[in-house]
Amino acid sequence: MSVTKTMNTAVSGLRAQQEALGIVGDNIANTNTIGFKQSRAVFEDILGNFGGQRASGAGAGARMVRAQQIFSQGALRNTGVPNDLAISGDGFFVFKGAVDGLNGNFYSRDGSFTINADGALVNAGGLKLQGYTQLVGDKLGGPLTDIEIKTLTLPPKETSTVDITANLDANAATFDPAGGANAFDPLNPTTTSNFSTSVTVFDSQGNARSLDAYFVRVNDGATPPNPTNEWEVHVLNGNTDVTTGAPATPPKVSFDSSGKLQTSDPITVSVPIWEAGNATSPHNTLITFGIGDPIADGGTGLKGLTQYGERSAVSSQNQNGYAPADLSSVDVGADGTVYGVYSNNQKFQLAQIAVARFGSNDGLARAGHNLFAQSIDSGQVGLGIASTGGRGSIVSGAVEQSNVDIGAQFVDMISFQRAFSANAKTITTADEMLVETVNLKR
């Protein structure tokens, strides 16, 4: 090998170590960059003429082939900011917009989002987070679109169902059946019933109204009267009994000897509500009461009303209406579902964040701005939702820190520096040899 070739070989080493030091510098500079993935230098040797080179022939130096991205998981740091999101596991957030004049979809692990003036979730560069907003069956799906958090007032929902779970005392006194001398009196409901509960319902404008349900245990009407396991149900709107068929034929529920709900008449009430702007006739709000699963209908008789030998009491009651409300906060689930939480305690799905996955993360092209772009080496993007198909889960209120190990970077820095110095020494040594060669003429 000529002395000049030795010097050129050392120069290739200098160049390779310089480029490797540049990678270390890039890693260290991005230690605090959210979602940054460190790189490492990949070297290869150089042969001057592979086809004619002997197996034992000396090489022509080294070169850095590429900077390989390392996609190991970065530590998750809790921020307490609801708009901050992190992916625990494989996958990337999907963004749409223009980057340095190029329009398209871009991918990132940086989940530090803000809400812009249009309500869209955007990254620091203004690119819009992509996801699913259309209902396909009972799930969110459809094409990718911008995820927007609308702050419009949630319209009210009129109550249509009320569900009551309660026990009625099996030892309660009885009253005469409807029409008897001691029948239920809507003008004096407390003393002509055994038990009552109140429930707040909502009309079509979101106004809250109170309905009172009274339960009356009836006897057989004989003389003397004998108690039965049958109860009348009366629903009052103020002093008006609005139960279907009342007061002539109020709906009844009956229990078997073990206290399970045996049968139940349909309990549907029509509540006349005088709403604003309607001065001539009321709007009738139809409400169905659910009081269990009667045995006669194939149920267990245990999921609503029961009749056991203990004090009458309500375990739970629910209705499906609500008043108008404003958006108070946003919550994101582990599967990327974005929920709007409203001031009336209602919670609704607004969107679902899309998560991208690639055959080779290492093949992604860096696009700057904490973004990656699809390339031939990465393969086609696979879009889906978090926690499916090998994709990681979404962590709300946290961001993923860079995966740069500072200690390891300093070790690499020392290693590359030493290699650079050694290659420089090769050049000075070869120079001395060249000088000696020139001096042979003397």
C-alpha positions as CSV (number, residue, x, y, z in Angstrom):
1,M,0.0,0.0,0.0
2,S,1.4,3.4,-0.9
3,V,1.9,6.1,1.7
4,T,-0.6,8.3,-0.1
5,K,-3.2,5.6,0.0
6,T,-2.7,5.3,3.7
7,M,-3.3,9.0,4.1
8,N,-6.5,8.8,2.0
9,T,-7.7,5.9,4.2
10,A,-7.1,8.0,7.3
11,V,-9.0,10.9,5.7
12,S,-12.0,8.7,5.2
13,G,-11.8,7.8,8.9
14,L,-11.7,11.4,9.9
15,R,-14.7,12.2,7.7
16,A,-16.7,9.2,9.2
17,Q,-15.9,10.2,12.8
18,Q,-16.8,13.8,12.1
19,E,-20.2,12.8,10.7
20,A,-20.7,10.5,13.7
21,L,-19.9,13.3,16.1
22,G,-22.6,15.3,14.3
23,I,-25.1,12.6,15.1
24,V,-24.1,12.7,18.8
25,G,-24.4,16.5,18.8
26,D,-27.9,16.2,17.2
27,N,-28.9,13.7,19.9
28,I,-27.6,15.9,22.8
29,A,-29.2,19.0,21.3
30,N,-32.6,17.2,21.3
31,T,-32.4,15.8,24.8
32,N,-35.5,17.8,25.8
33,T,-37.4,17.6,22.5
34,I,-40.7,15.9,23.1
35,G,-41.0,12.6,21.3
36,F,-37.5,12.8,19.8
37,K,-35.9,9.5,18.8
38,Q,-32.1,9.3,19.0
39,S,-29.9,8.1,16.1
40,R,-26.7,6.1,16.0
41,A,-24.0,6.1,13.4
42,V,-23.7,3.0,11.2
43,F,-20.3,2.5,9.6
44,E,-19.0,0.3,6.9
45,D,-15.6,-0.5,5.5
46,I,-14.4,0.6,2.0
47,L,-12.7,-1.6,-0.6
48,G,-11.0,0.0,-3.5
49,N,-11.8,-2.8,-6.1
50,F,-13.9,-5.6,-4.8
51,G,-13.8,-7.6,-8.0
52,G,-10.0,-7.7,-8.2
53,Q,-9.2,-7.5,-4.5
54,R,-7.6,-10.4,-2.8
55,A,-9.3,-11.8,0.2
56,S,-6.4,-10.6,2.4
57,G,-6.1,-7.2,0.7
58,A,-6.1,-4.1,2.8
59,G,-9.2,-1.9,2.8
60,A,-9.5,1.8,1.7
61,G,-10.9,3.1,4.9
62,A,-14.4,3.6,6.4
63,R,-17.5,5.7,5.8
64,M,-20.7,6.4,7.7
65,V,-23.6,4.7,5.9
66,R,-26.5,6.4,7.6
67,A,-27.9,7.7,10.9
68,Q,-30.2,4.9,12.1
69,Q,-33.2,6.0,14.2
70,I,-33.7,4.2,17.5
71,F,-37.4,3.9,18.2
72,S,-37.3,2.7,21.8
73,Q,-39.9,4.0,24.2
74,G,-39.2,7.3,25.9
75,A,-40.1,8.0,29.5
76,L,-43.6,9.4,30.0
77,R,-43.8,12.6,32.0
78,N,-47.1,13.7,33.5
79,T,-47.9,17.3,32.8
80,G,-51.5,17.5,34.1
81,V,-52.5,19.3,30.8
82,P,-55.5,17.5,29.3
83,N,-54.5,18.3,25.8
84,D,-51.1,16.6,26.2
85,L,-51.1,13.0,24.9
86,A,-48.5,10.3,24.7
87,I,-48.4,6.9,23.1
88,S,-47.2,4.0,25.3
89,G,-46.0,1.5,22.8
90,D,-45.7,1.5,19.0
91,G,-47.4,4.0,16.7
92,F,-47.5,7.6,15.7
93,F,-50.0,10.5,15.8
94,V,-51.2,11.5,12.3
95,F,-51.2,15.1,11.2
96,K,-52.3,16.8,8.0
97,G,-51.0,20.1,6.6
98,A,-48.1,21.7,4.9
99,V,-44.5,21.3,6.1
100,D,-41.8,23.4,4.3
101,G,-44.1,23.7,1.3
102,L,-45.0,20.0,1.1
103,N,-48.6,19.1,1.7
104,G,-49.7,15.7,3.0
105,N,-49.8,13.5,6.1
106,F,-47.1,13.5,8.6
107,Y,-46.4,11.4,11.7
108,S,-45.0,12.2,15.1
109,R,-44.6,11.0,18.7
110,D,-44.9,14.5,19.9
111,G,-48.3,14.8,21.6
112,S,-48.2,18.3,23.0
113,F,-51.4,19.7,21.5
114,T,-53.3,23.0,21.7
115,I,-56.8,23.9,20.5
116,N,-56.9,26.6,17.9
117,A,-59.5,29.2,17.2
118,D,-61.6,26.7,15.1
119,G,-61.5,24.1,17.9
120,A,-59.1,21.8,16.1
121,L,-56.3,20.0,18.0
122,V,-53.0,21.1,16.5
123,N,-49.3,20.7,17.1
124,A,-46.8,23.5,17.6
125,G,-46.6,24.0,13.9
126,G,-50.3,24.3,13.4
127,L,-50.8,20.9,11.7
128,K,-54.2,19.3,12.6
129,L,-54.4,16.0,14.4
130,Q,-56.3,13.4,12.4
131,G,-58.9,10.9,13.6
132,Y,-62.4,9.5,13.2
133,T,-65.6,11.6,13.8
134,Q,-68.4,9.7,12.0
135,L,-70.6,7.1,13.7
136,V,-70.4,3.8,11.9
137,G,-73.0,1.7,13.7
138,D,-72.3,2.3,17.3
139,K,-68.6,3.1,16.8
140,L,-66.6,6.0,15.5
141,G,-65.1,5.4,12.1
142,G,-65.3,6.7,8.5
143,P,-62.5,8.5,6.7
144,L,-59.7,10.4,8.5
145,T,-60.6,14.0,9.3
146,D,-59.5,16.9,11.5
147,I,-60.4,16.4,15.2
148,E,-62.3,19.4,16.4
149,I,-63.5,20.2,19.9
150,K,-66.6,22.3,19.4
151,T,-67.6,24.5,22.3
152,L,-71.2,24.9,21.2
153,T,-73.9,24.6,23.8
154,L,-75.1,21.0,24.2
155,P,-78.8,21.0,23.3
156,P,-81.2,19.6,25.9
157,K,-82.7,16.1,25.7
158,E,-86.3,15.4,26.7
159,T,-86.8,12.7,29.2
160,S,-88.4,9.6,27.7
161,T,-87.6,6.9,30.3
162,V,-87.3,6.6,34.1
163,D,-85.9,3.5,35.7
164,I,-86.5,2.8,39.4
165,T,-84.9,0.1,41.6
166,A,-86.6,-0.1,45.0
167,N,-88.0,-2.5,47.6
168,L,-91.6,-2.3,48.7
169,D,-92.3,-3.4,52.3
170,A,-94.0,-6.8,52.3
171,N,-95.5,-5.9,55.7
172,A,-97.0,-2.6,54.6
173,A,-100.7,-1.8,55.4
174,T,-103.2,-2.1,52.6
175,F,-105.7,0.3,51.0
176,D,-108.9,-0.3,49.2
177,P,-108.6,-0.9,45.4
178,A,-109.2,2.0,43.1
179,G,-112.7,3.3,43.6
180,G,-113.0,2.1,47.2
181,A,-113.7,4.3,50.2
182,N,-110.1,4.4,51.1
183,A,-108.6,4.7,47.5
184,F,-105.7,6.8,46.5
185,D,-106.4,10.5,46.5
186,P,-104.1,12.7,44.3
187,L,-105.1,15.7,46.5
188,N,-104.0,13.8,49.6
189,P,-101.4,11.4,48.3
190,T,-99.2,11.0,51.4
191,T,-101.9,9.5,53.6
192,T,-103.4,7.3,50.9
193,S,-100.2,5.6,49.8
194,N,-97.5,3.5,51.3
195,F,-94.4,4.9,49.7
196,S,-93.3,7.6,47.3
197,T,-90.2,8.8,45.4
198,S,-89.6,12.0,43.4
199,V,-87.6,12.1,40.2
200,T,-86.5,15.2,38.2
201,V,-87.3,15.0,34.5
202,F,-86.6,17.4,31.6
203,D,-88.9,18.9,29.0
204,S,-87.9,19.6,25.3
205,Q,-86.4,22.9,26.3
206,G,-84.3,21.5,29.1
207,N,-86.5,22.8,31.9
208,A,-86.4,20.6,35.0
209,R,-89.7,19.2,36.2
210,S,-90.4,17.1,39.3
211,L,-92.6,14.0,39.1
212,D,-93.7,12.0,42.2
213,A,-94.4,8.3,42.0
214,Y,-96.7,6.8,44.7
215,F,-97.0,3.1,45.5
216,V,-100.2,1.8,47.0
217,R,-100.5,-1.7,48.4
218,V,-104.1,-2.8,47.8
219,N,-106.3,-5.4,49.4
220,D,-108.9,-7.7,47.9
221,G,-111.9,-5.5,48.8
222,A,-113.6,-8.2,50.8
223,T,-115.0,-7.7,54.3
224,P,-112.8,-8.0,56.2
225,P,-110.2,-7.1,53.5
226,N,-107.3,-9.5,52.9
227,P,-103.8,-8.1,51.9
228,T,-102.5,-8.9,48.5
229,N,-99.1,-8.8,46.8
230,E,-100.4,-6.2,44.3
231,W,-99.6,-2.5,44.3
232,E,-100.9,0.4,42.3
233,V,-98.6,2.9,40.8
234,H,-99.6,6.6,40.6
235,V,-97.4,9.3,39.0
236,L,-98.3,12.9,39.9
237,N,-97.4,16.1,38.2
238,G,-98.2,18.5,40.9
239,N,-101.7,17.4,42.1
240,T,-102.6,15.8,38.8
241,D,-102.4,12.0,38.4
242,V,-100.8,11.7,34.9
243,T,-100.5,7.9,34.9
244,T,-102.1,6.3,31.9
245,G,-105.6,5.2,32.7
246,A,-105.6,6.8,36.1
247,P,-107.5,7.2,38.3
248,A,-110.1,4.7,37.0
249,T,-107.6,1.9,36.1
250,P,-104.1,2.7,37.4
251,P,-101.3,0.4,36.4
252,K,-100.5,-2.4,38.8
253,V,-97.5,-4.5,39.7
254,S,-97.6,-7.8,41.6
255,F,-95.1,-10.0,43.3
256,D,-94.8,-13.7,43.9
257,S,-94.6,-15.3,47.4
258,S,-90.8,-14.9,47.5
259,G,-91.0,-11.1,46.7
260,K,-89.9,-11.2,43.1
261,L,-91.7,-9.0,40.5
262,Q,-94.3,-11.3,38.9
263,T,-96.2,-9.0,36.6
264,S,-96.3,-5.4,35.7
265,D,-98.7,-3.2,33.6
266,P,-97.0,-0.8,31.2
267,I,-96.4,2.5,33.1
268,T,-96.4,5.4,30.7
269,V,-97.2,8.9,31.7
270,S,-98.1,11.9,29.5
271,V,-96.9,15.1,31.2
272,P,-98.5,18.3,29.8
273,I,-95.9,21.0,30.0
274,W,-96.6,24.6,29.0
275,E,-93.5,25.7,27.3
276,A,-92.3,29.2,26.3
277,G,-93.9,30.5,23.1
278,N,-96.8,28.0,23.3
279,A,-99.8,29.8,24.8
280,T,-102.5,27.7,23.3
281,S,-101.8,24.0,24.1
282,P,-99.2,22.2,26.1
283,H,-96.5,19.9,24.8
284,N,-97.0,16.4,26.0
285,T,-93.9,14.7,27.2
286,L,-94.3,10.9,27.1
287,I,-92.3,9.1,29.8
288,T,-92.1,5.3,30.3
289,F,-91.3,4.0,33.7
290,G,-89.1,0.9,33.9
291,I,-89.6,-0.9,37.2
292,G,-87.9,-4.3,36.5
293,D,-88.0,-7.5,34.6
294,P,-91.2,-9.4,35.5
295,I,-91.1,-13.2,35.8
296,A,-94.2,-13.4,33.5
297,D,-92.1,-11.8,30.7
298,G,-89.3,-14.2,31.2
299,G,-87.2,-12.1,33.5
300,T,-85.7,-12.7,36.9
301,G,-88.0,-10.4,38.8
302,L,-85.0,-9.0,40.7
303,K,-83.8,-6.1,38.6
304,G,-86.3,-3.4,39.6
305,L,-89.0,-3.5,42.2
306,T,-89.0,-6.2,44.8
307,Q,-91.3,-6.9,47.8
308,Y,-89.3,-8.1,50.8
309,G,-89.9,-7.9,54.5
310,E,-87.9,-4.7,55.0
311,R,-88.5,-1.0,54.9
312,S,-89.6,0.5,51.6
313,A,-86.6,2.3,50.0
314,V,-85.2,3.3,46.7
315,S,-81.8,1.8,45.7
316,S,-81.4,3.8,42.5
317,Q,-83.3,5.7,39.9
318,N,-82.2,7.1,36.6
319,Q,-83.7,9.1,33.7
320,N,-82.3,9.8,30.3
321,G,-83.0,13.5,29.9
322,Y,-80.7,16.5,30.6
323,A,-80.6,20.2,30.6
324,P,-78.6,22.3,28.0
325,A,-74.9,22.6,29.0
326,D,-71.6,24.1,28.1
327,L,-68.4,22.1,27.4
328,S,-66.4,22.1,30.6
329,S,-63.5,19.7,29.8
330,V,-62.1,17.2,27.4
331,D,-61.1,13.6,28.4
332,V,-59.2,11.1,26.2
333,G,-59.4,7.4,26.9
334,A,-56.7,4.8,26.4
335,D,-58.1,3.8,23.1
336,G,-57.9,7.4,21.9
337,T,-61.6,8.2,22.2
338,V,-62.1,11.9,22.8
339,Y,-64.9,12.7,25.2
340,G,-66.6,16.0,25.8
341,V,-67.5,16.5,29.5
342,Y,-70.3,19.0,29.9
343,S,-71.5,21.2,32.8
344,N,-74.5,19.0,33.3
345,N,-72.2,15.9,34.0
346,Q,-73.0,14.4,30.6
347,K,-70.1,12.8,28.7
348,F,-70.2,12.2,25.0
349,Q,-67.8,10.8,22.3
350,L,-66.6,13.6,20.1
351,A,-63.9,11.8,18.1
352,Q,-61.3,9.0,18.1
353,I,-57.6,9.6,17.5
354,A,-56.0,7.7,14.7
355,V,-52.7,5.9,15.3
356,A,-50.4,5.0,12.4
357,R,-48.2,2.0,12.3
358,F,-45.5,1.0,9.8
359,G,-43.7,-2.1,8.8
360,S,-40.4,-0.5,9.5
361,N,-40.2,2.6,11.7
362,D,-36.5,2.7,11.0
363,G,-37.3,3.4,7.3
364,L,-39.3,6.6,8.1
365,A,-37.9,9.8,6.7
366,R,-37.2,12.6,9.1
367,A,-39.2,15.7,8.0
368,G,-38.0,18.1,10.8
369,H,-40.4,19.8,13.2
370,N,-40.7,16.6,15.2
371,L,-42.3,14.9,12.2
372,F,-41.7,11.8,10.1
373,A,-42.8,11.1,6.5
374,Q,-43.6,7.8,4.9
375,S,-40.9,6.4,2.6
376,I,-40.3,3.4,0.4
377,D,-38.2,1.9,3.2
378,S,-40.9,2.3,5.9
379,G,-43.6,0.6,3.9
380,Q,-47.2,1.8,3.6
381,V,-48.9,3.3,6.6
382,G,-51.5,1.2,8.6
383,L,-54.1,3.3,10.2
384,G,-56.2,2.2,13.2
385,I,-57.0,3.0,16.8
386,A,-54.9,2.7,19.9
387,S,-54.5,-0.6,21.7
388,T,-55.3,-2.6,18.5
389,G,-53.2,-4.3,15.9
390,G,-50.0,-3.9,17.9
391,R,-50.5,-0.2,18.4
392,G,-49.8,1.4,21.8
393,S,-52.3,3.0,24.1
394,I,-53.0,6.7,24.6
395,V,-52.0,8.3,27.9
396,S,-53.8,11.6,28.6
397,G,-52.1,14.4,30.5
398,A,-48.6,13.2,29.7
399,V,-45.9,13.6,27.0
400,E,-43.2,11.2,25.9
401,Q,-39.7,12.5,26.5
402,S,-36.8,11.9,24.1
403,N,-35.1,8.5,24.4
404,V,-31.6,10.1,24.4
405,D,-29.3,8.6,27.0
406,I,-26.9,11.5,27.8
407,G,-24.4,9.2,29.5
408,A,-24.2,6.9,26.5
409,Q,-23.9,9.9,24.2
410,F,-20.9,11.2,26.1
411,V,-19.2,7.8,25.9
412,D,-19.9,7.8,22.1
413,M,-18.5,11.3,21.9
414,I,-15.2,10.2,23.6
415,S,-15.0,7.1,21.4
416,F,-15.4,9.1,18.2
417,Q,-13.0,11.8,19.4
418,R,-10.4,9.2,20.1
419,A,-11.0,7.5,16.7
420,F,-10.6,10.9,15.0
421,S,-7.4,11.6,16.8
422,A,-6.1,8.1,15.9
423,N,-6.9,8.7,12.2
424,A,-5.1,12.1,12.4
425,K,-2.1,10.3,13.9
426,T,-2.2,7.9,10.9
427,I,-1.9,10.9,8.6
428,T,1.1,12.4,10.5
429,T,2.8,9.0,10.6
430,A,2.3,8.5,6.9
431,D,3.6,12.0,6.3
432,E,6.8,11.2,8.3
433,M,7.2,8.1,6.2
434,L,6.8,10.2,3.0
435,V,9.4,12.6,4.2
436,E,11.8,9.7,4.9
437,T,11.1,8.4,1.4
438,V,11.9,11.7,-0.2
439,N,15.1,12.0,1.9
440,L,16.3,8.6,0.5
441,K,17.5,10.6,-2.6
442,R,20.0,12.5,-0.4
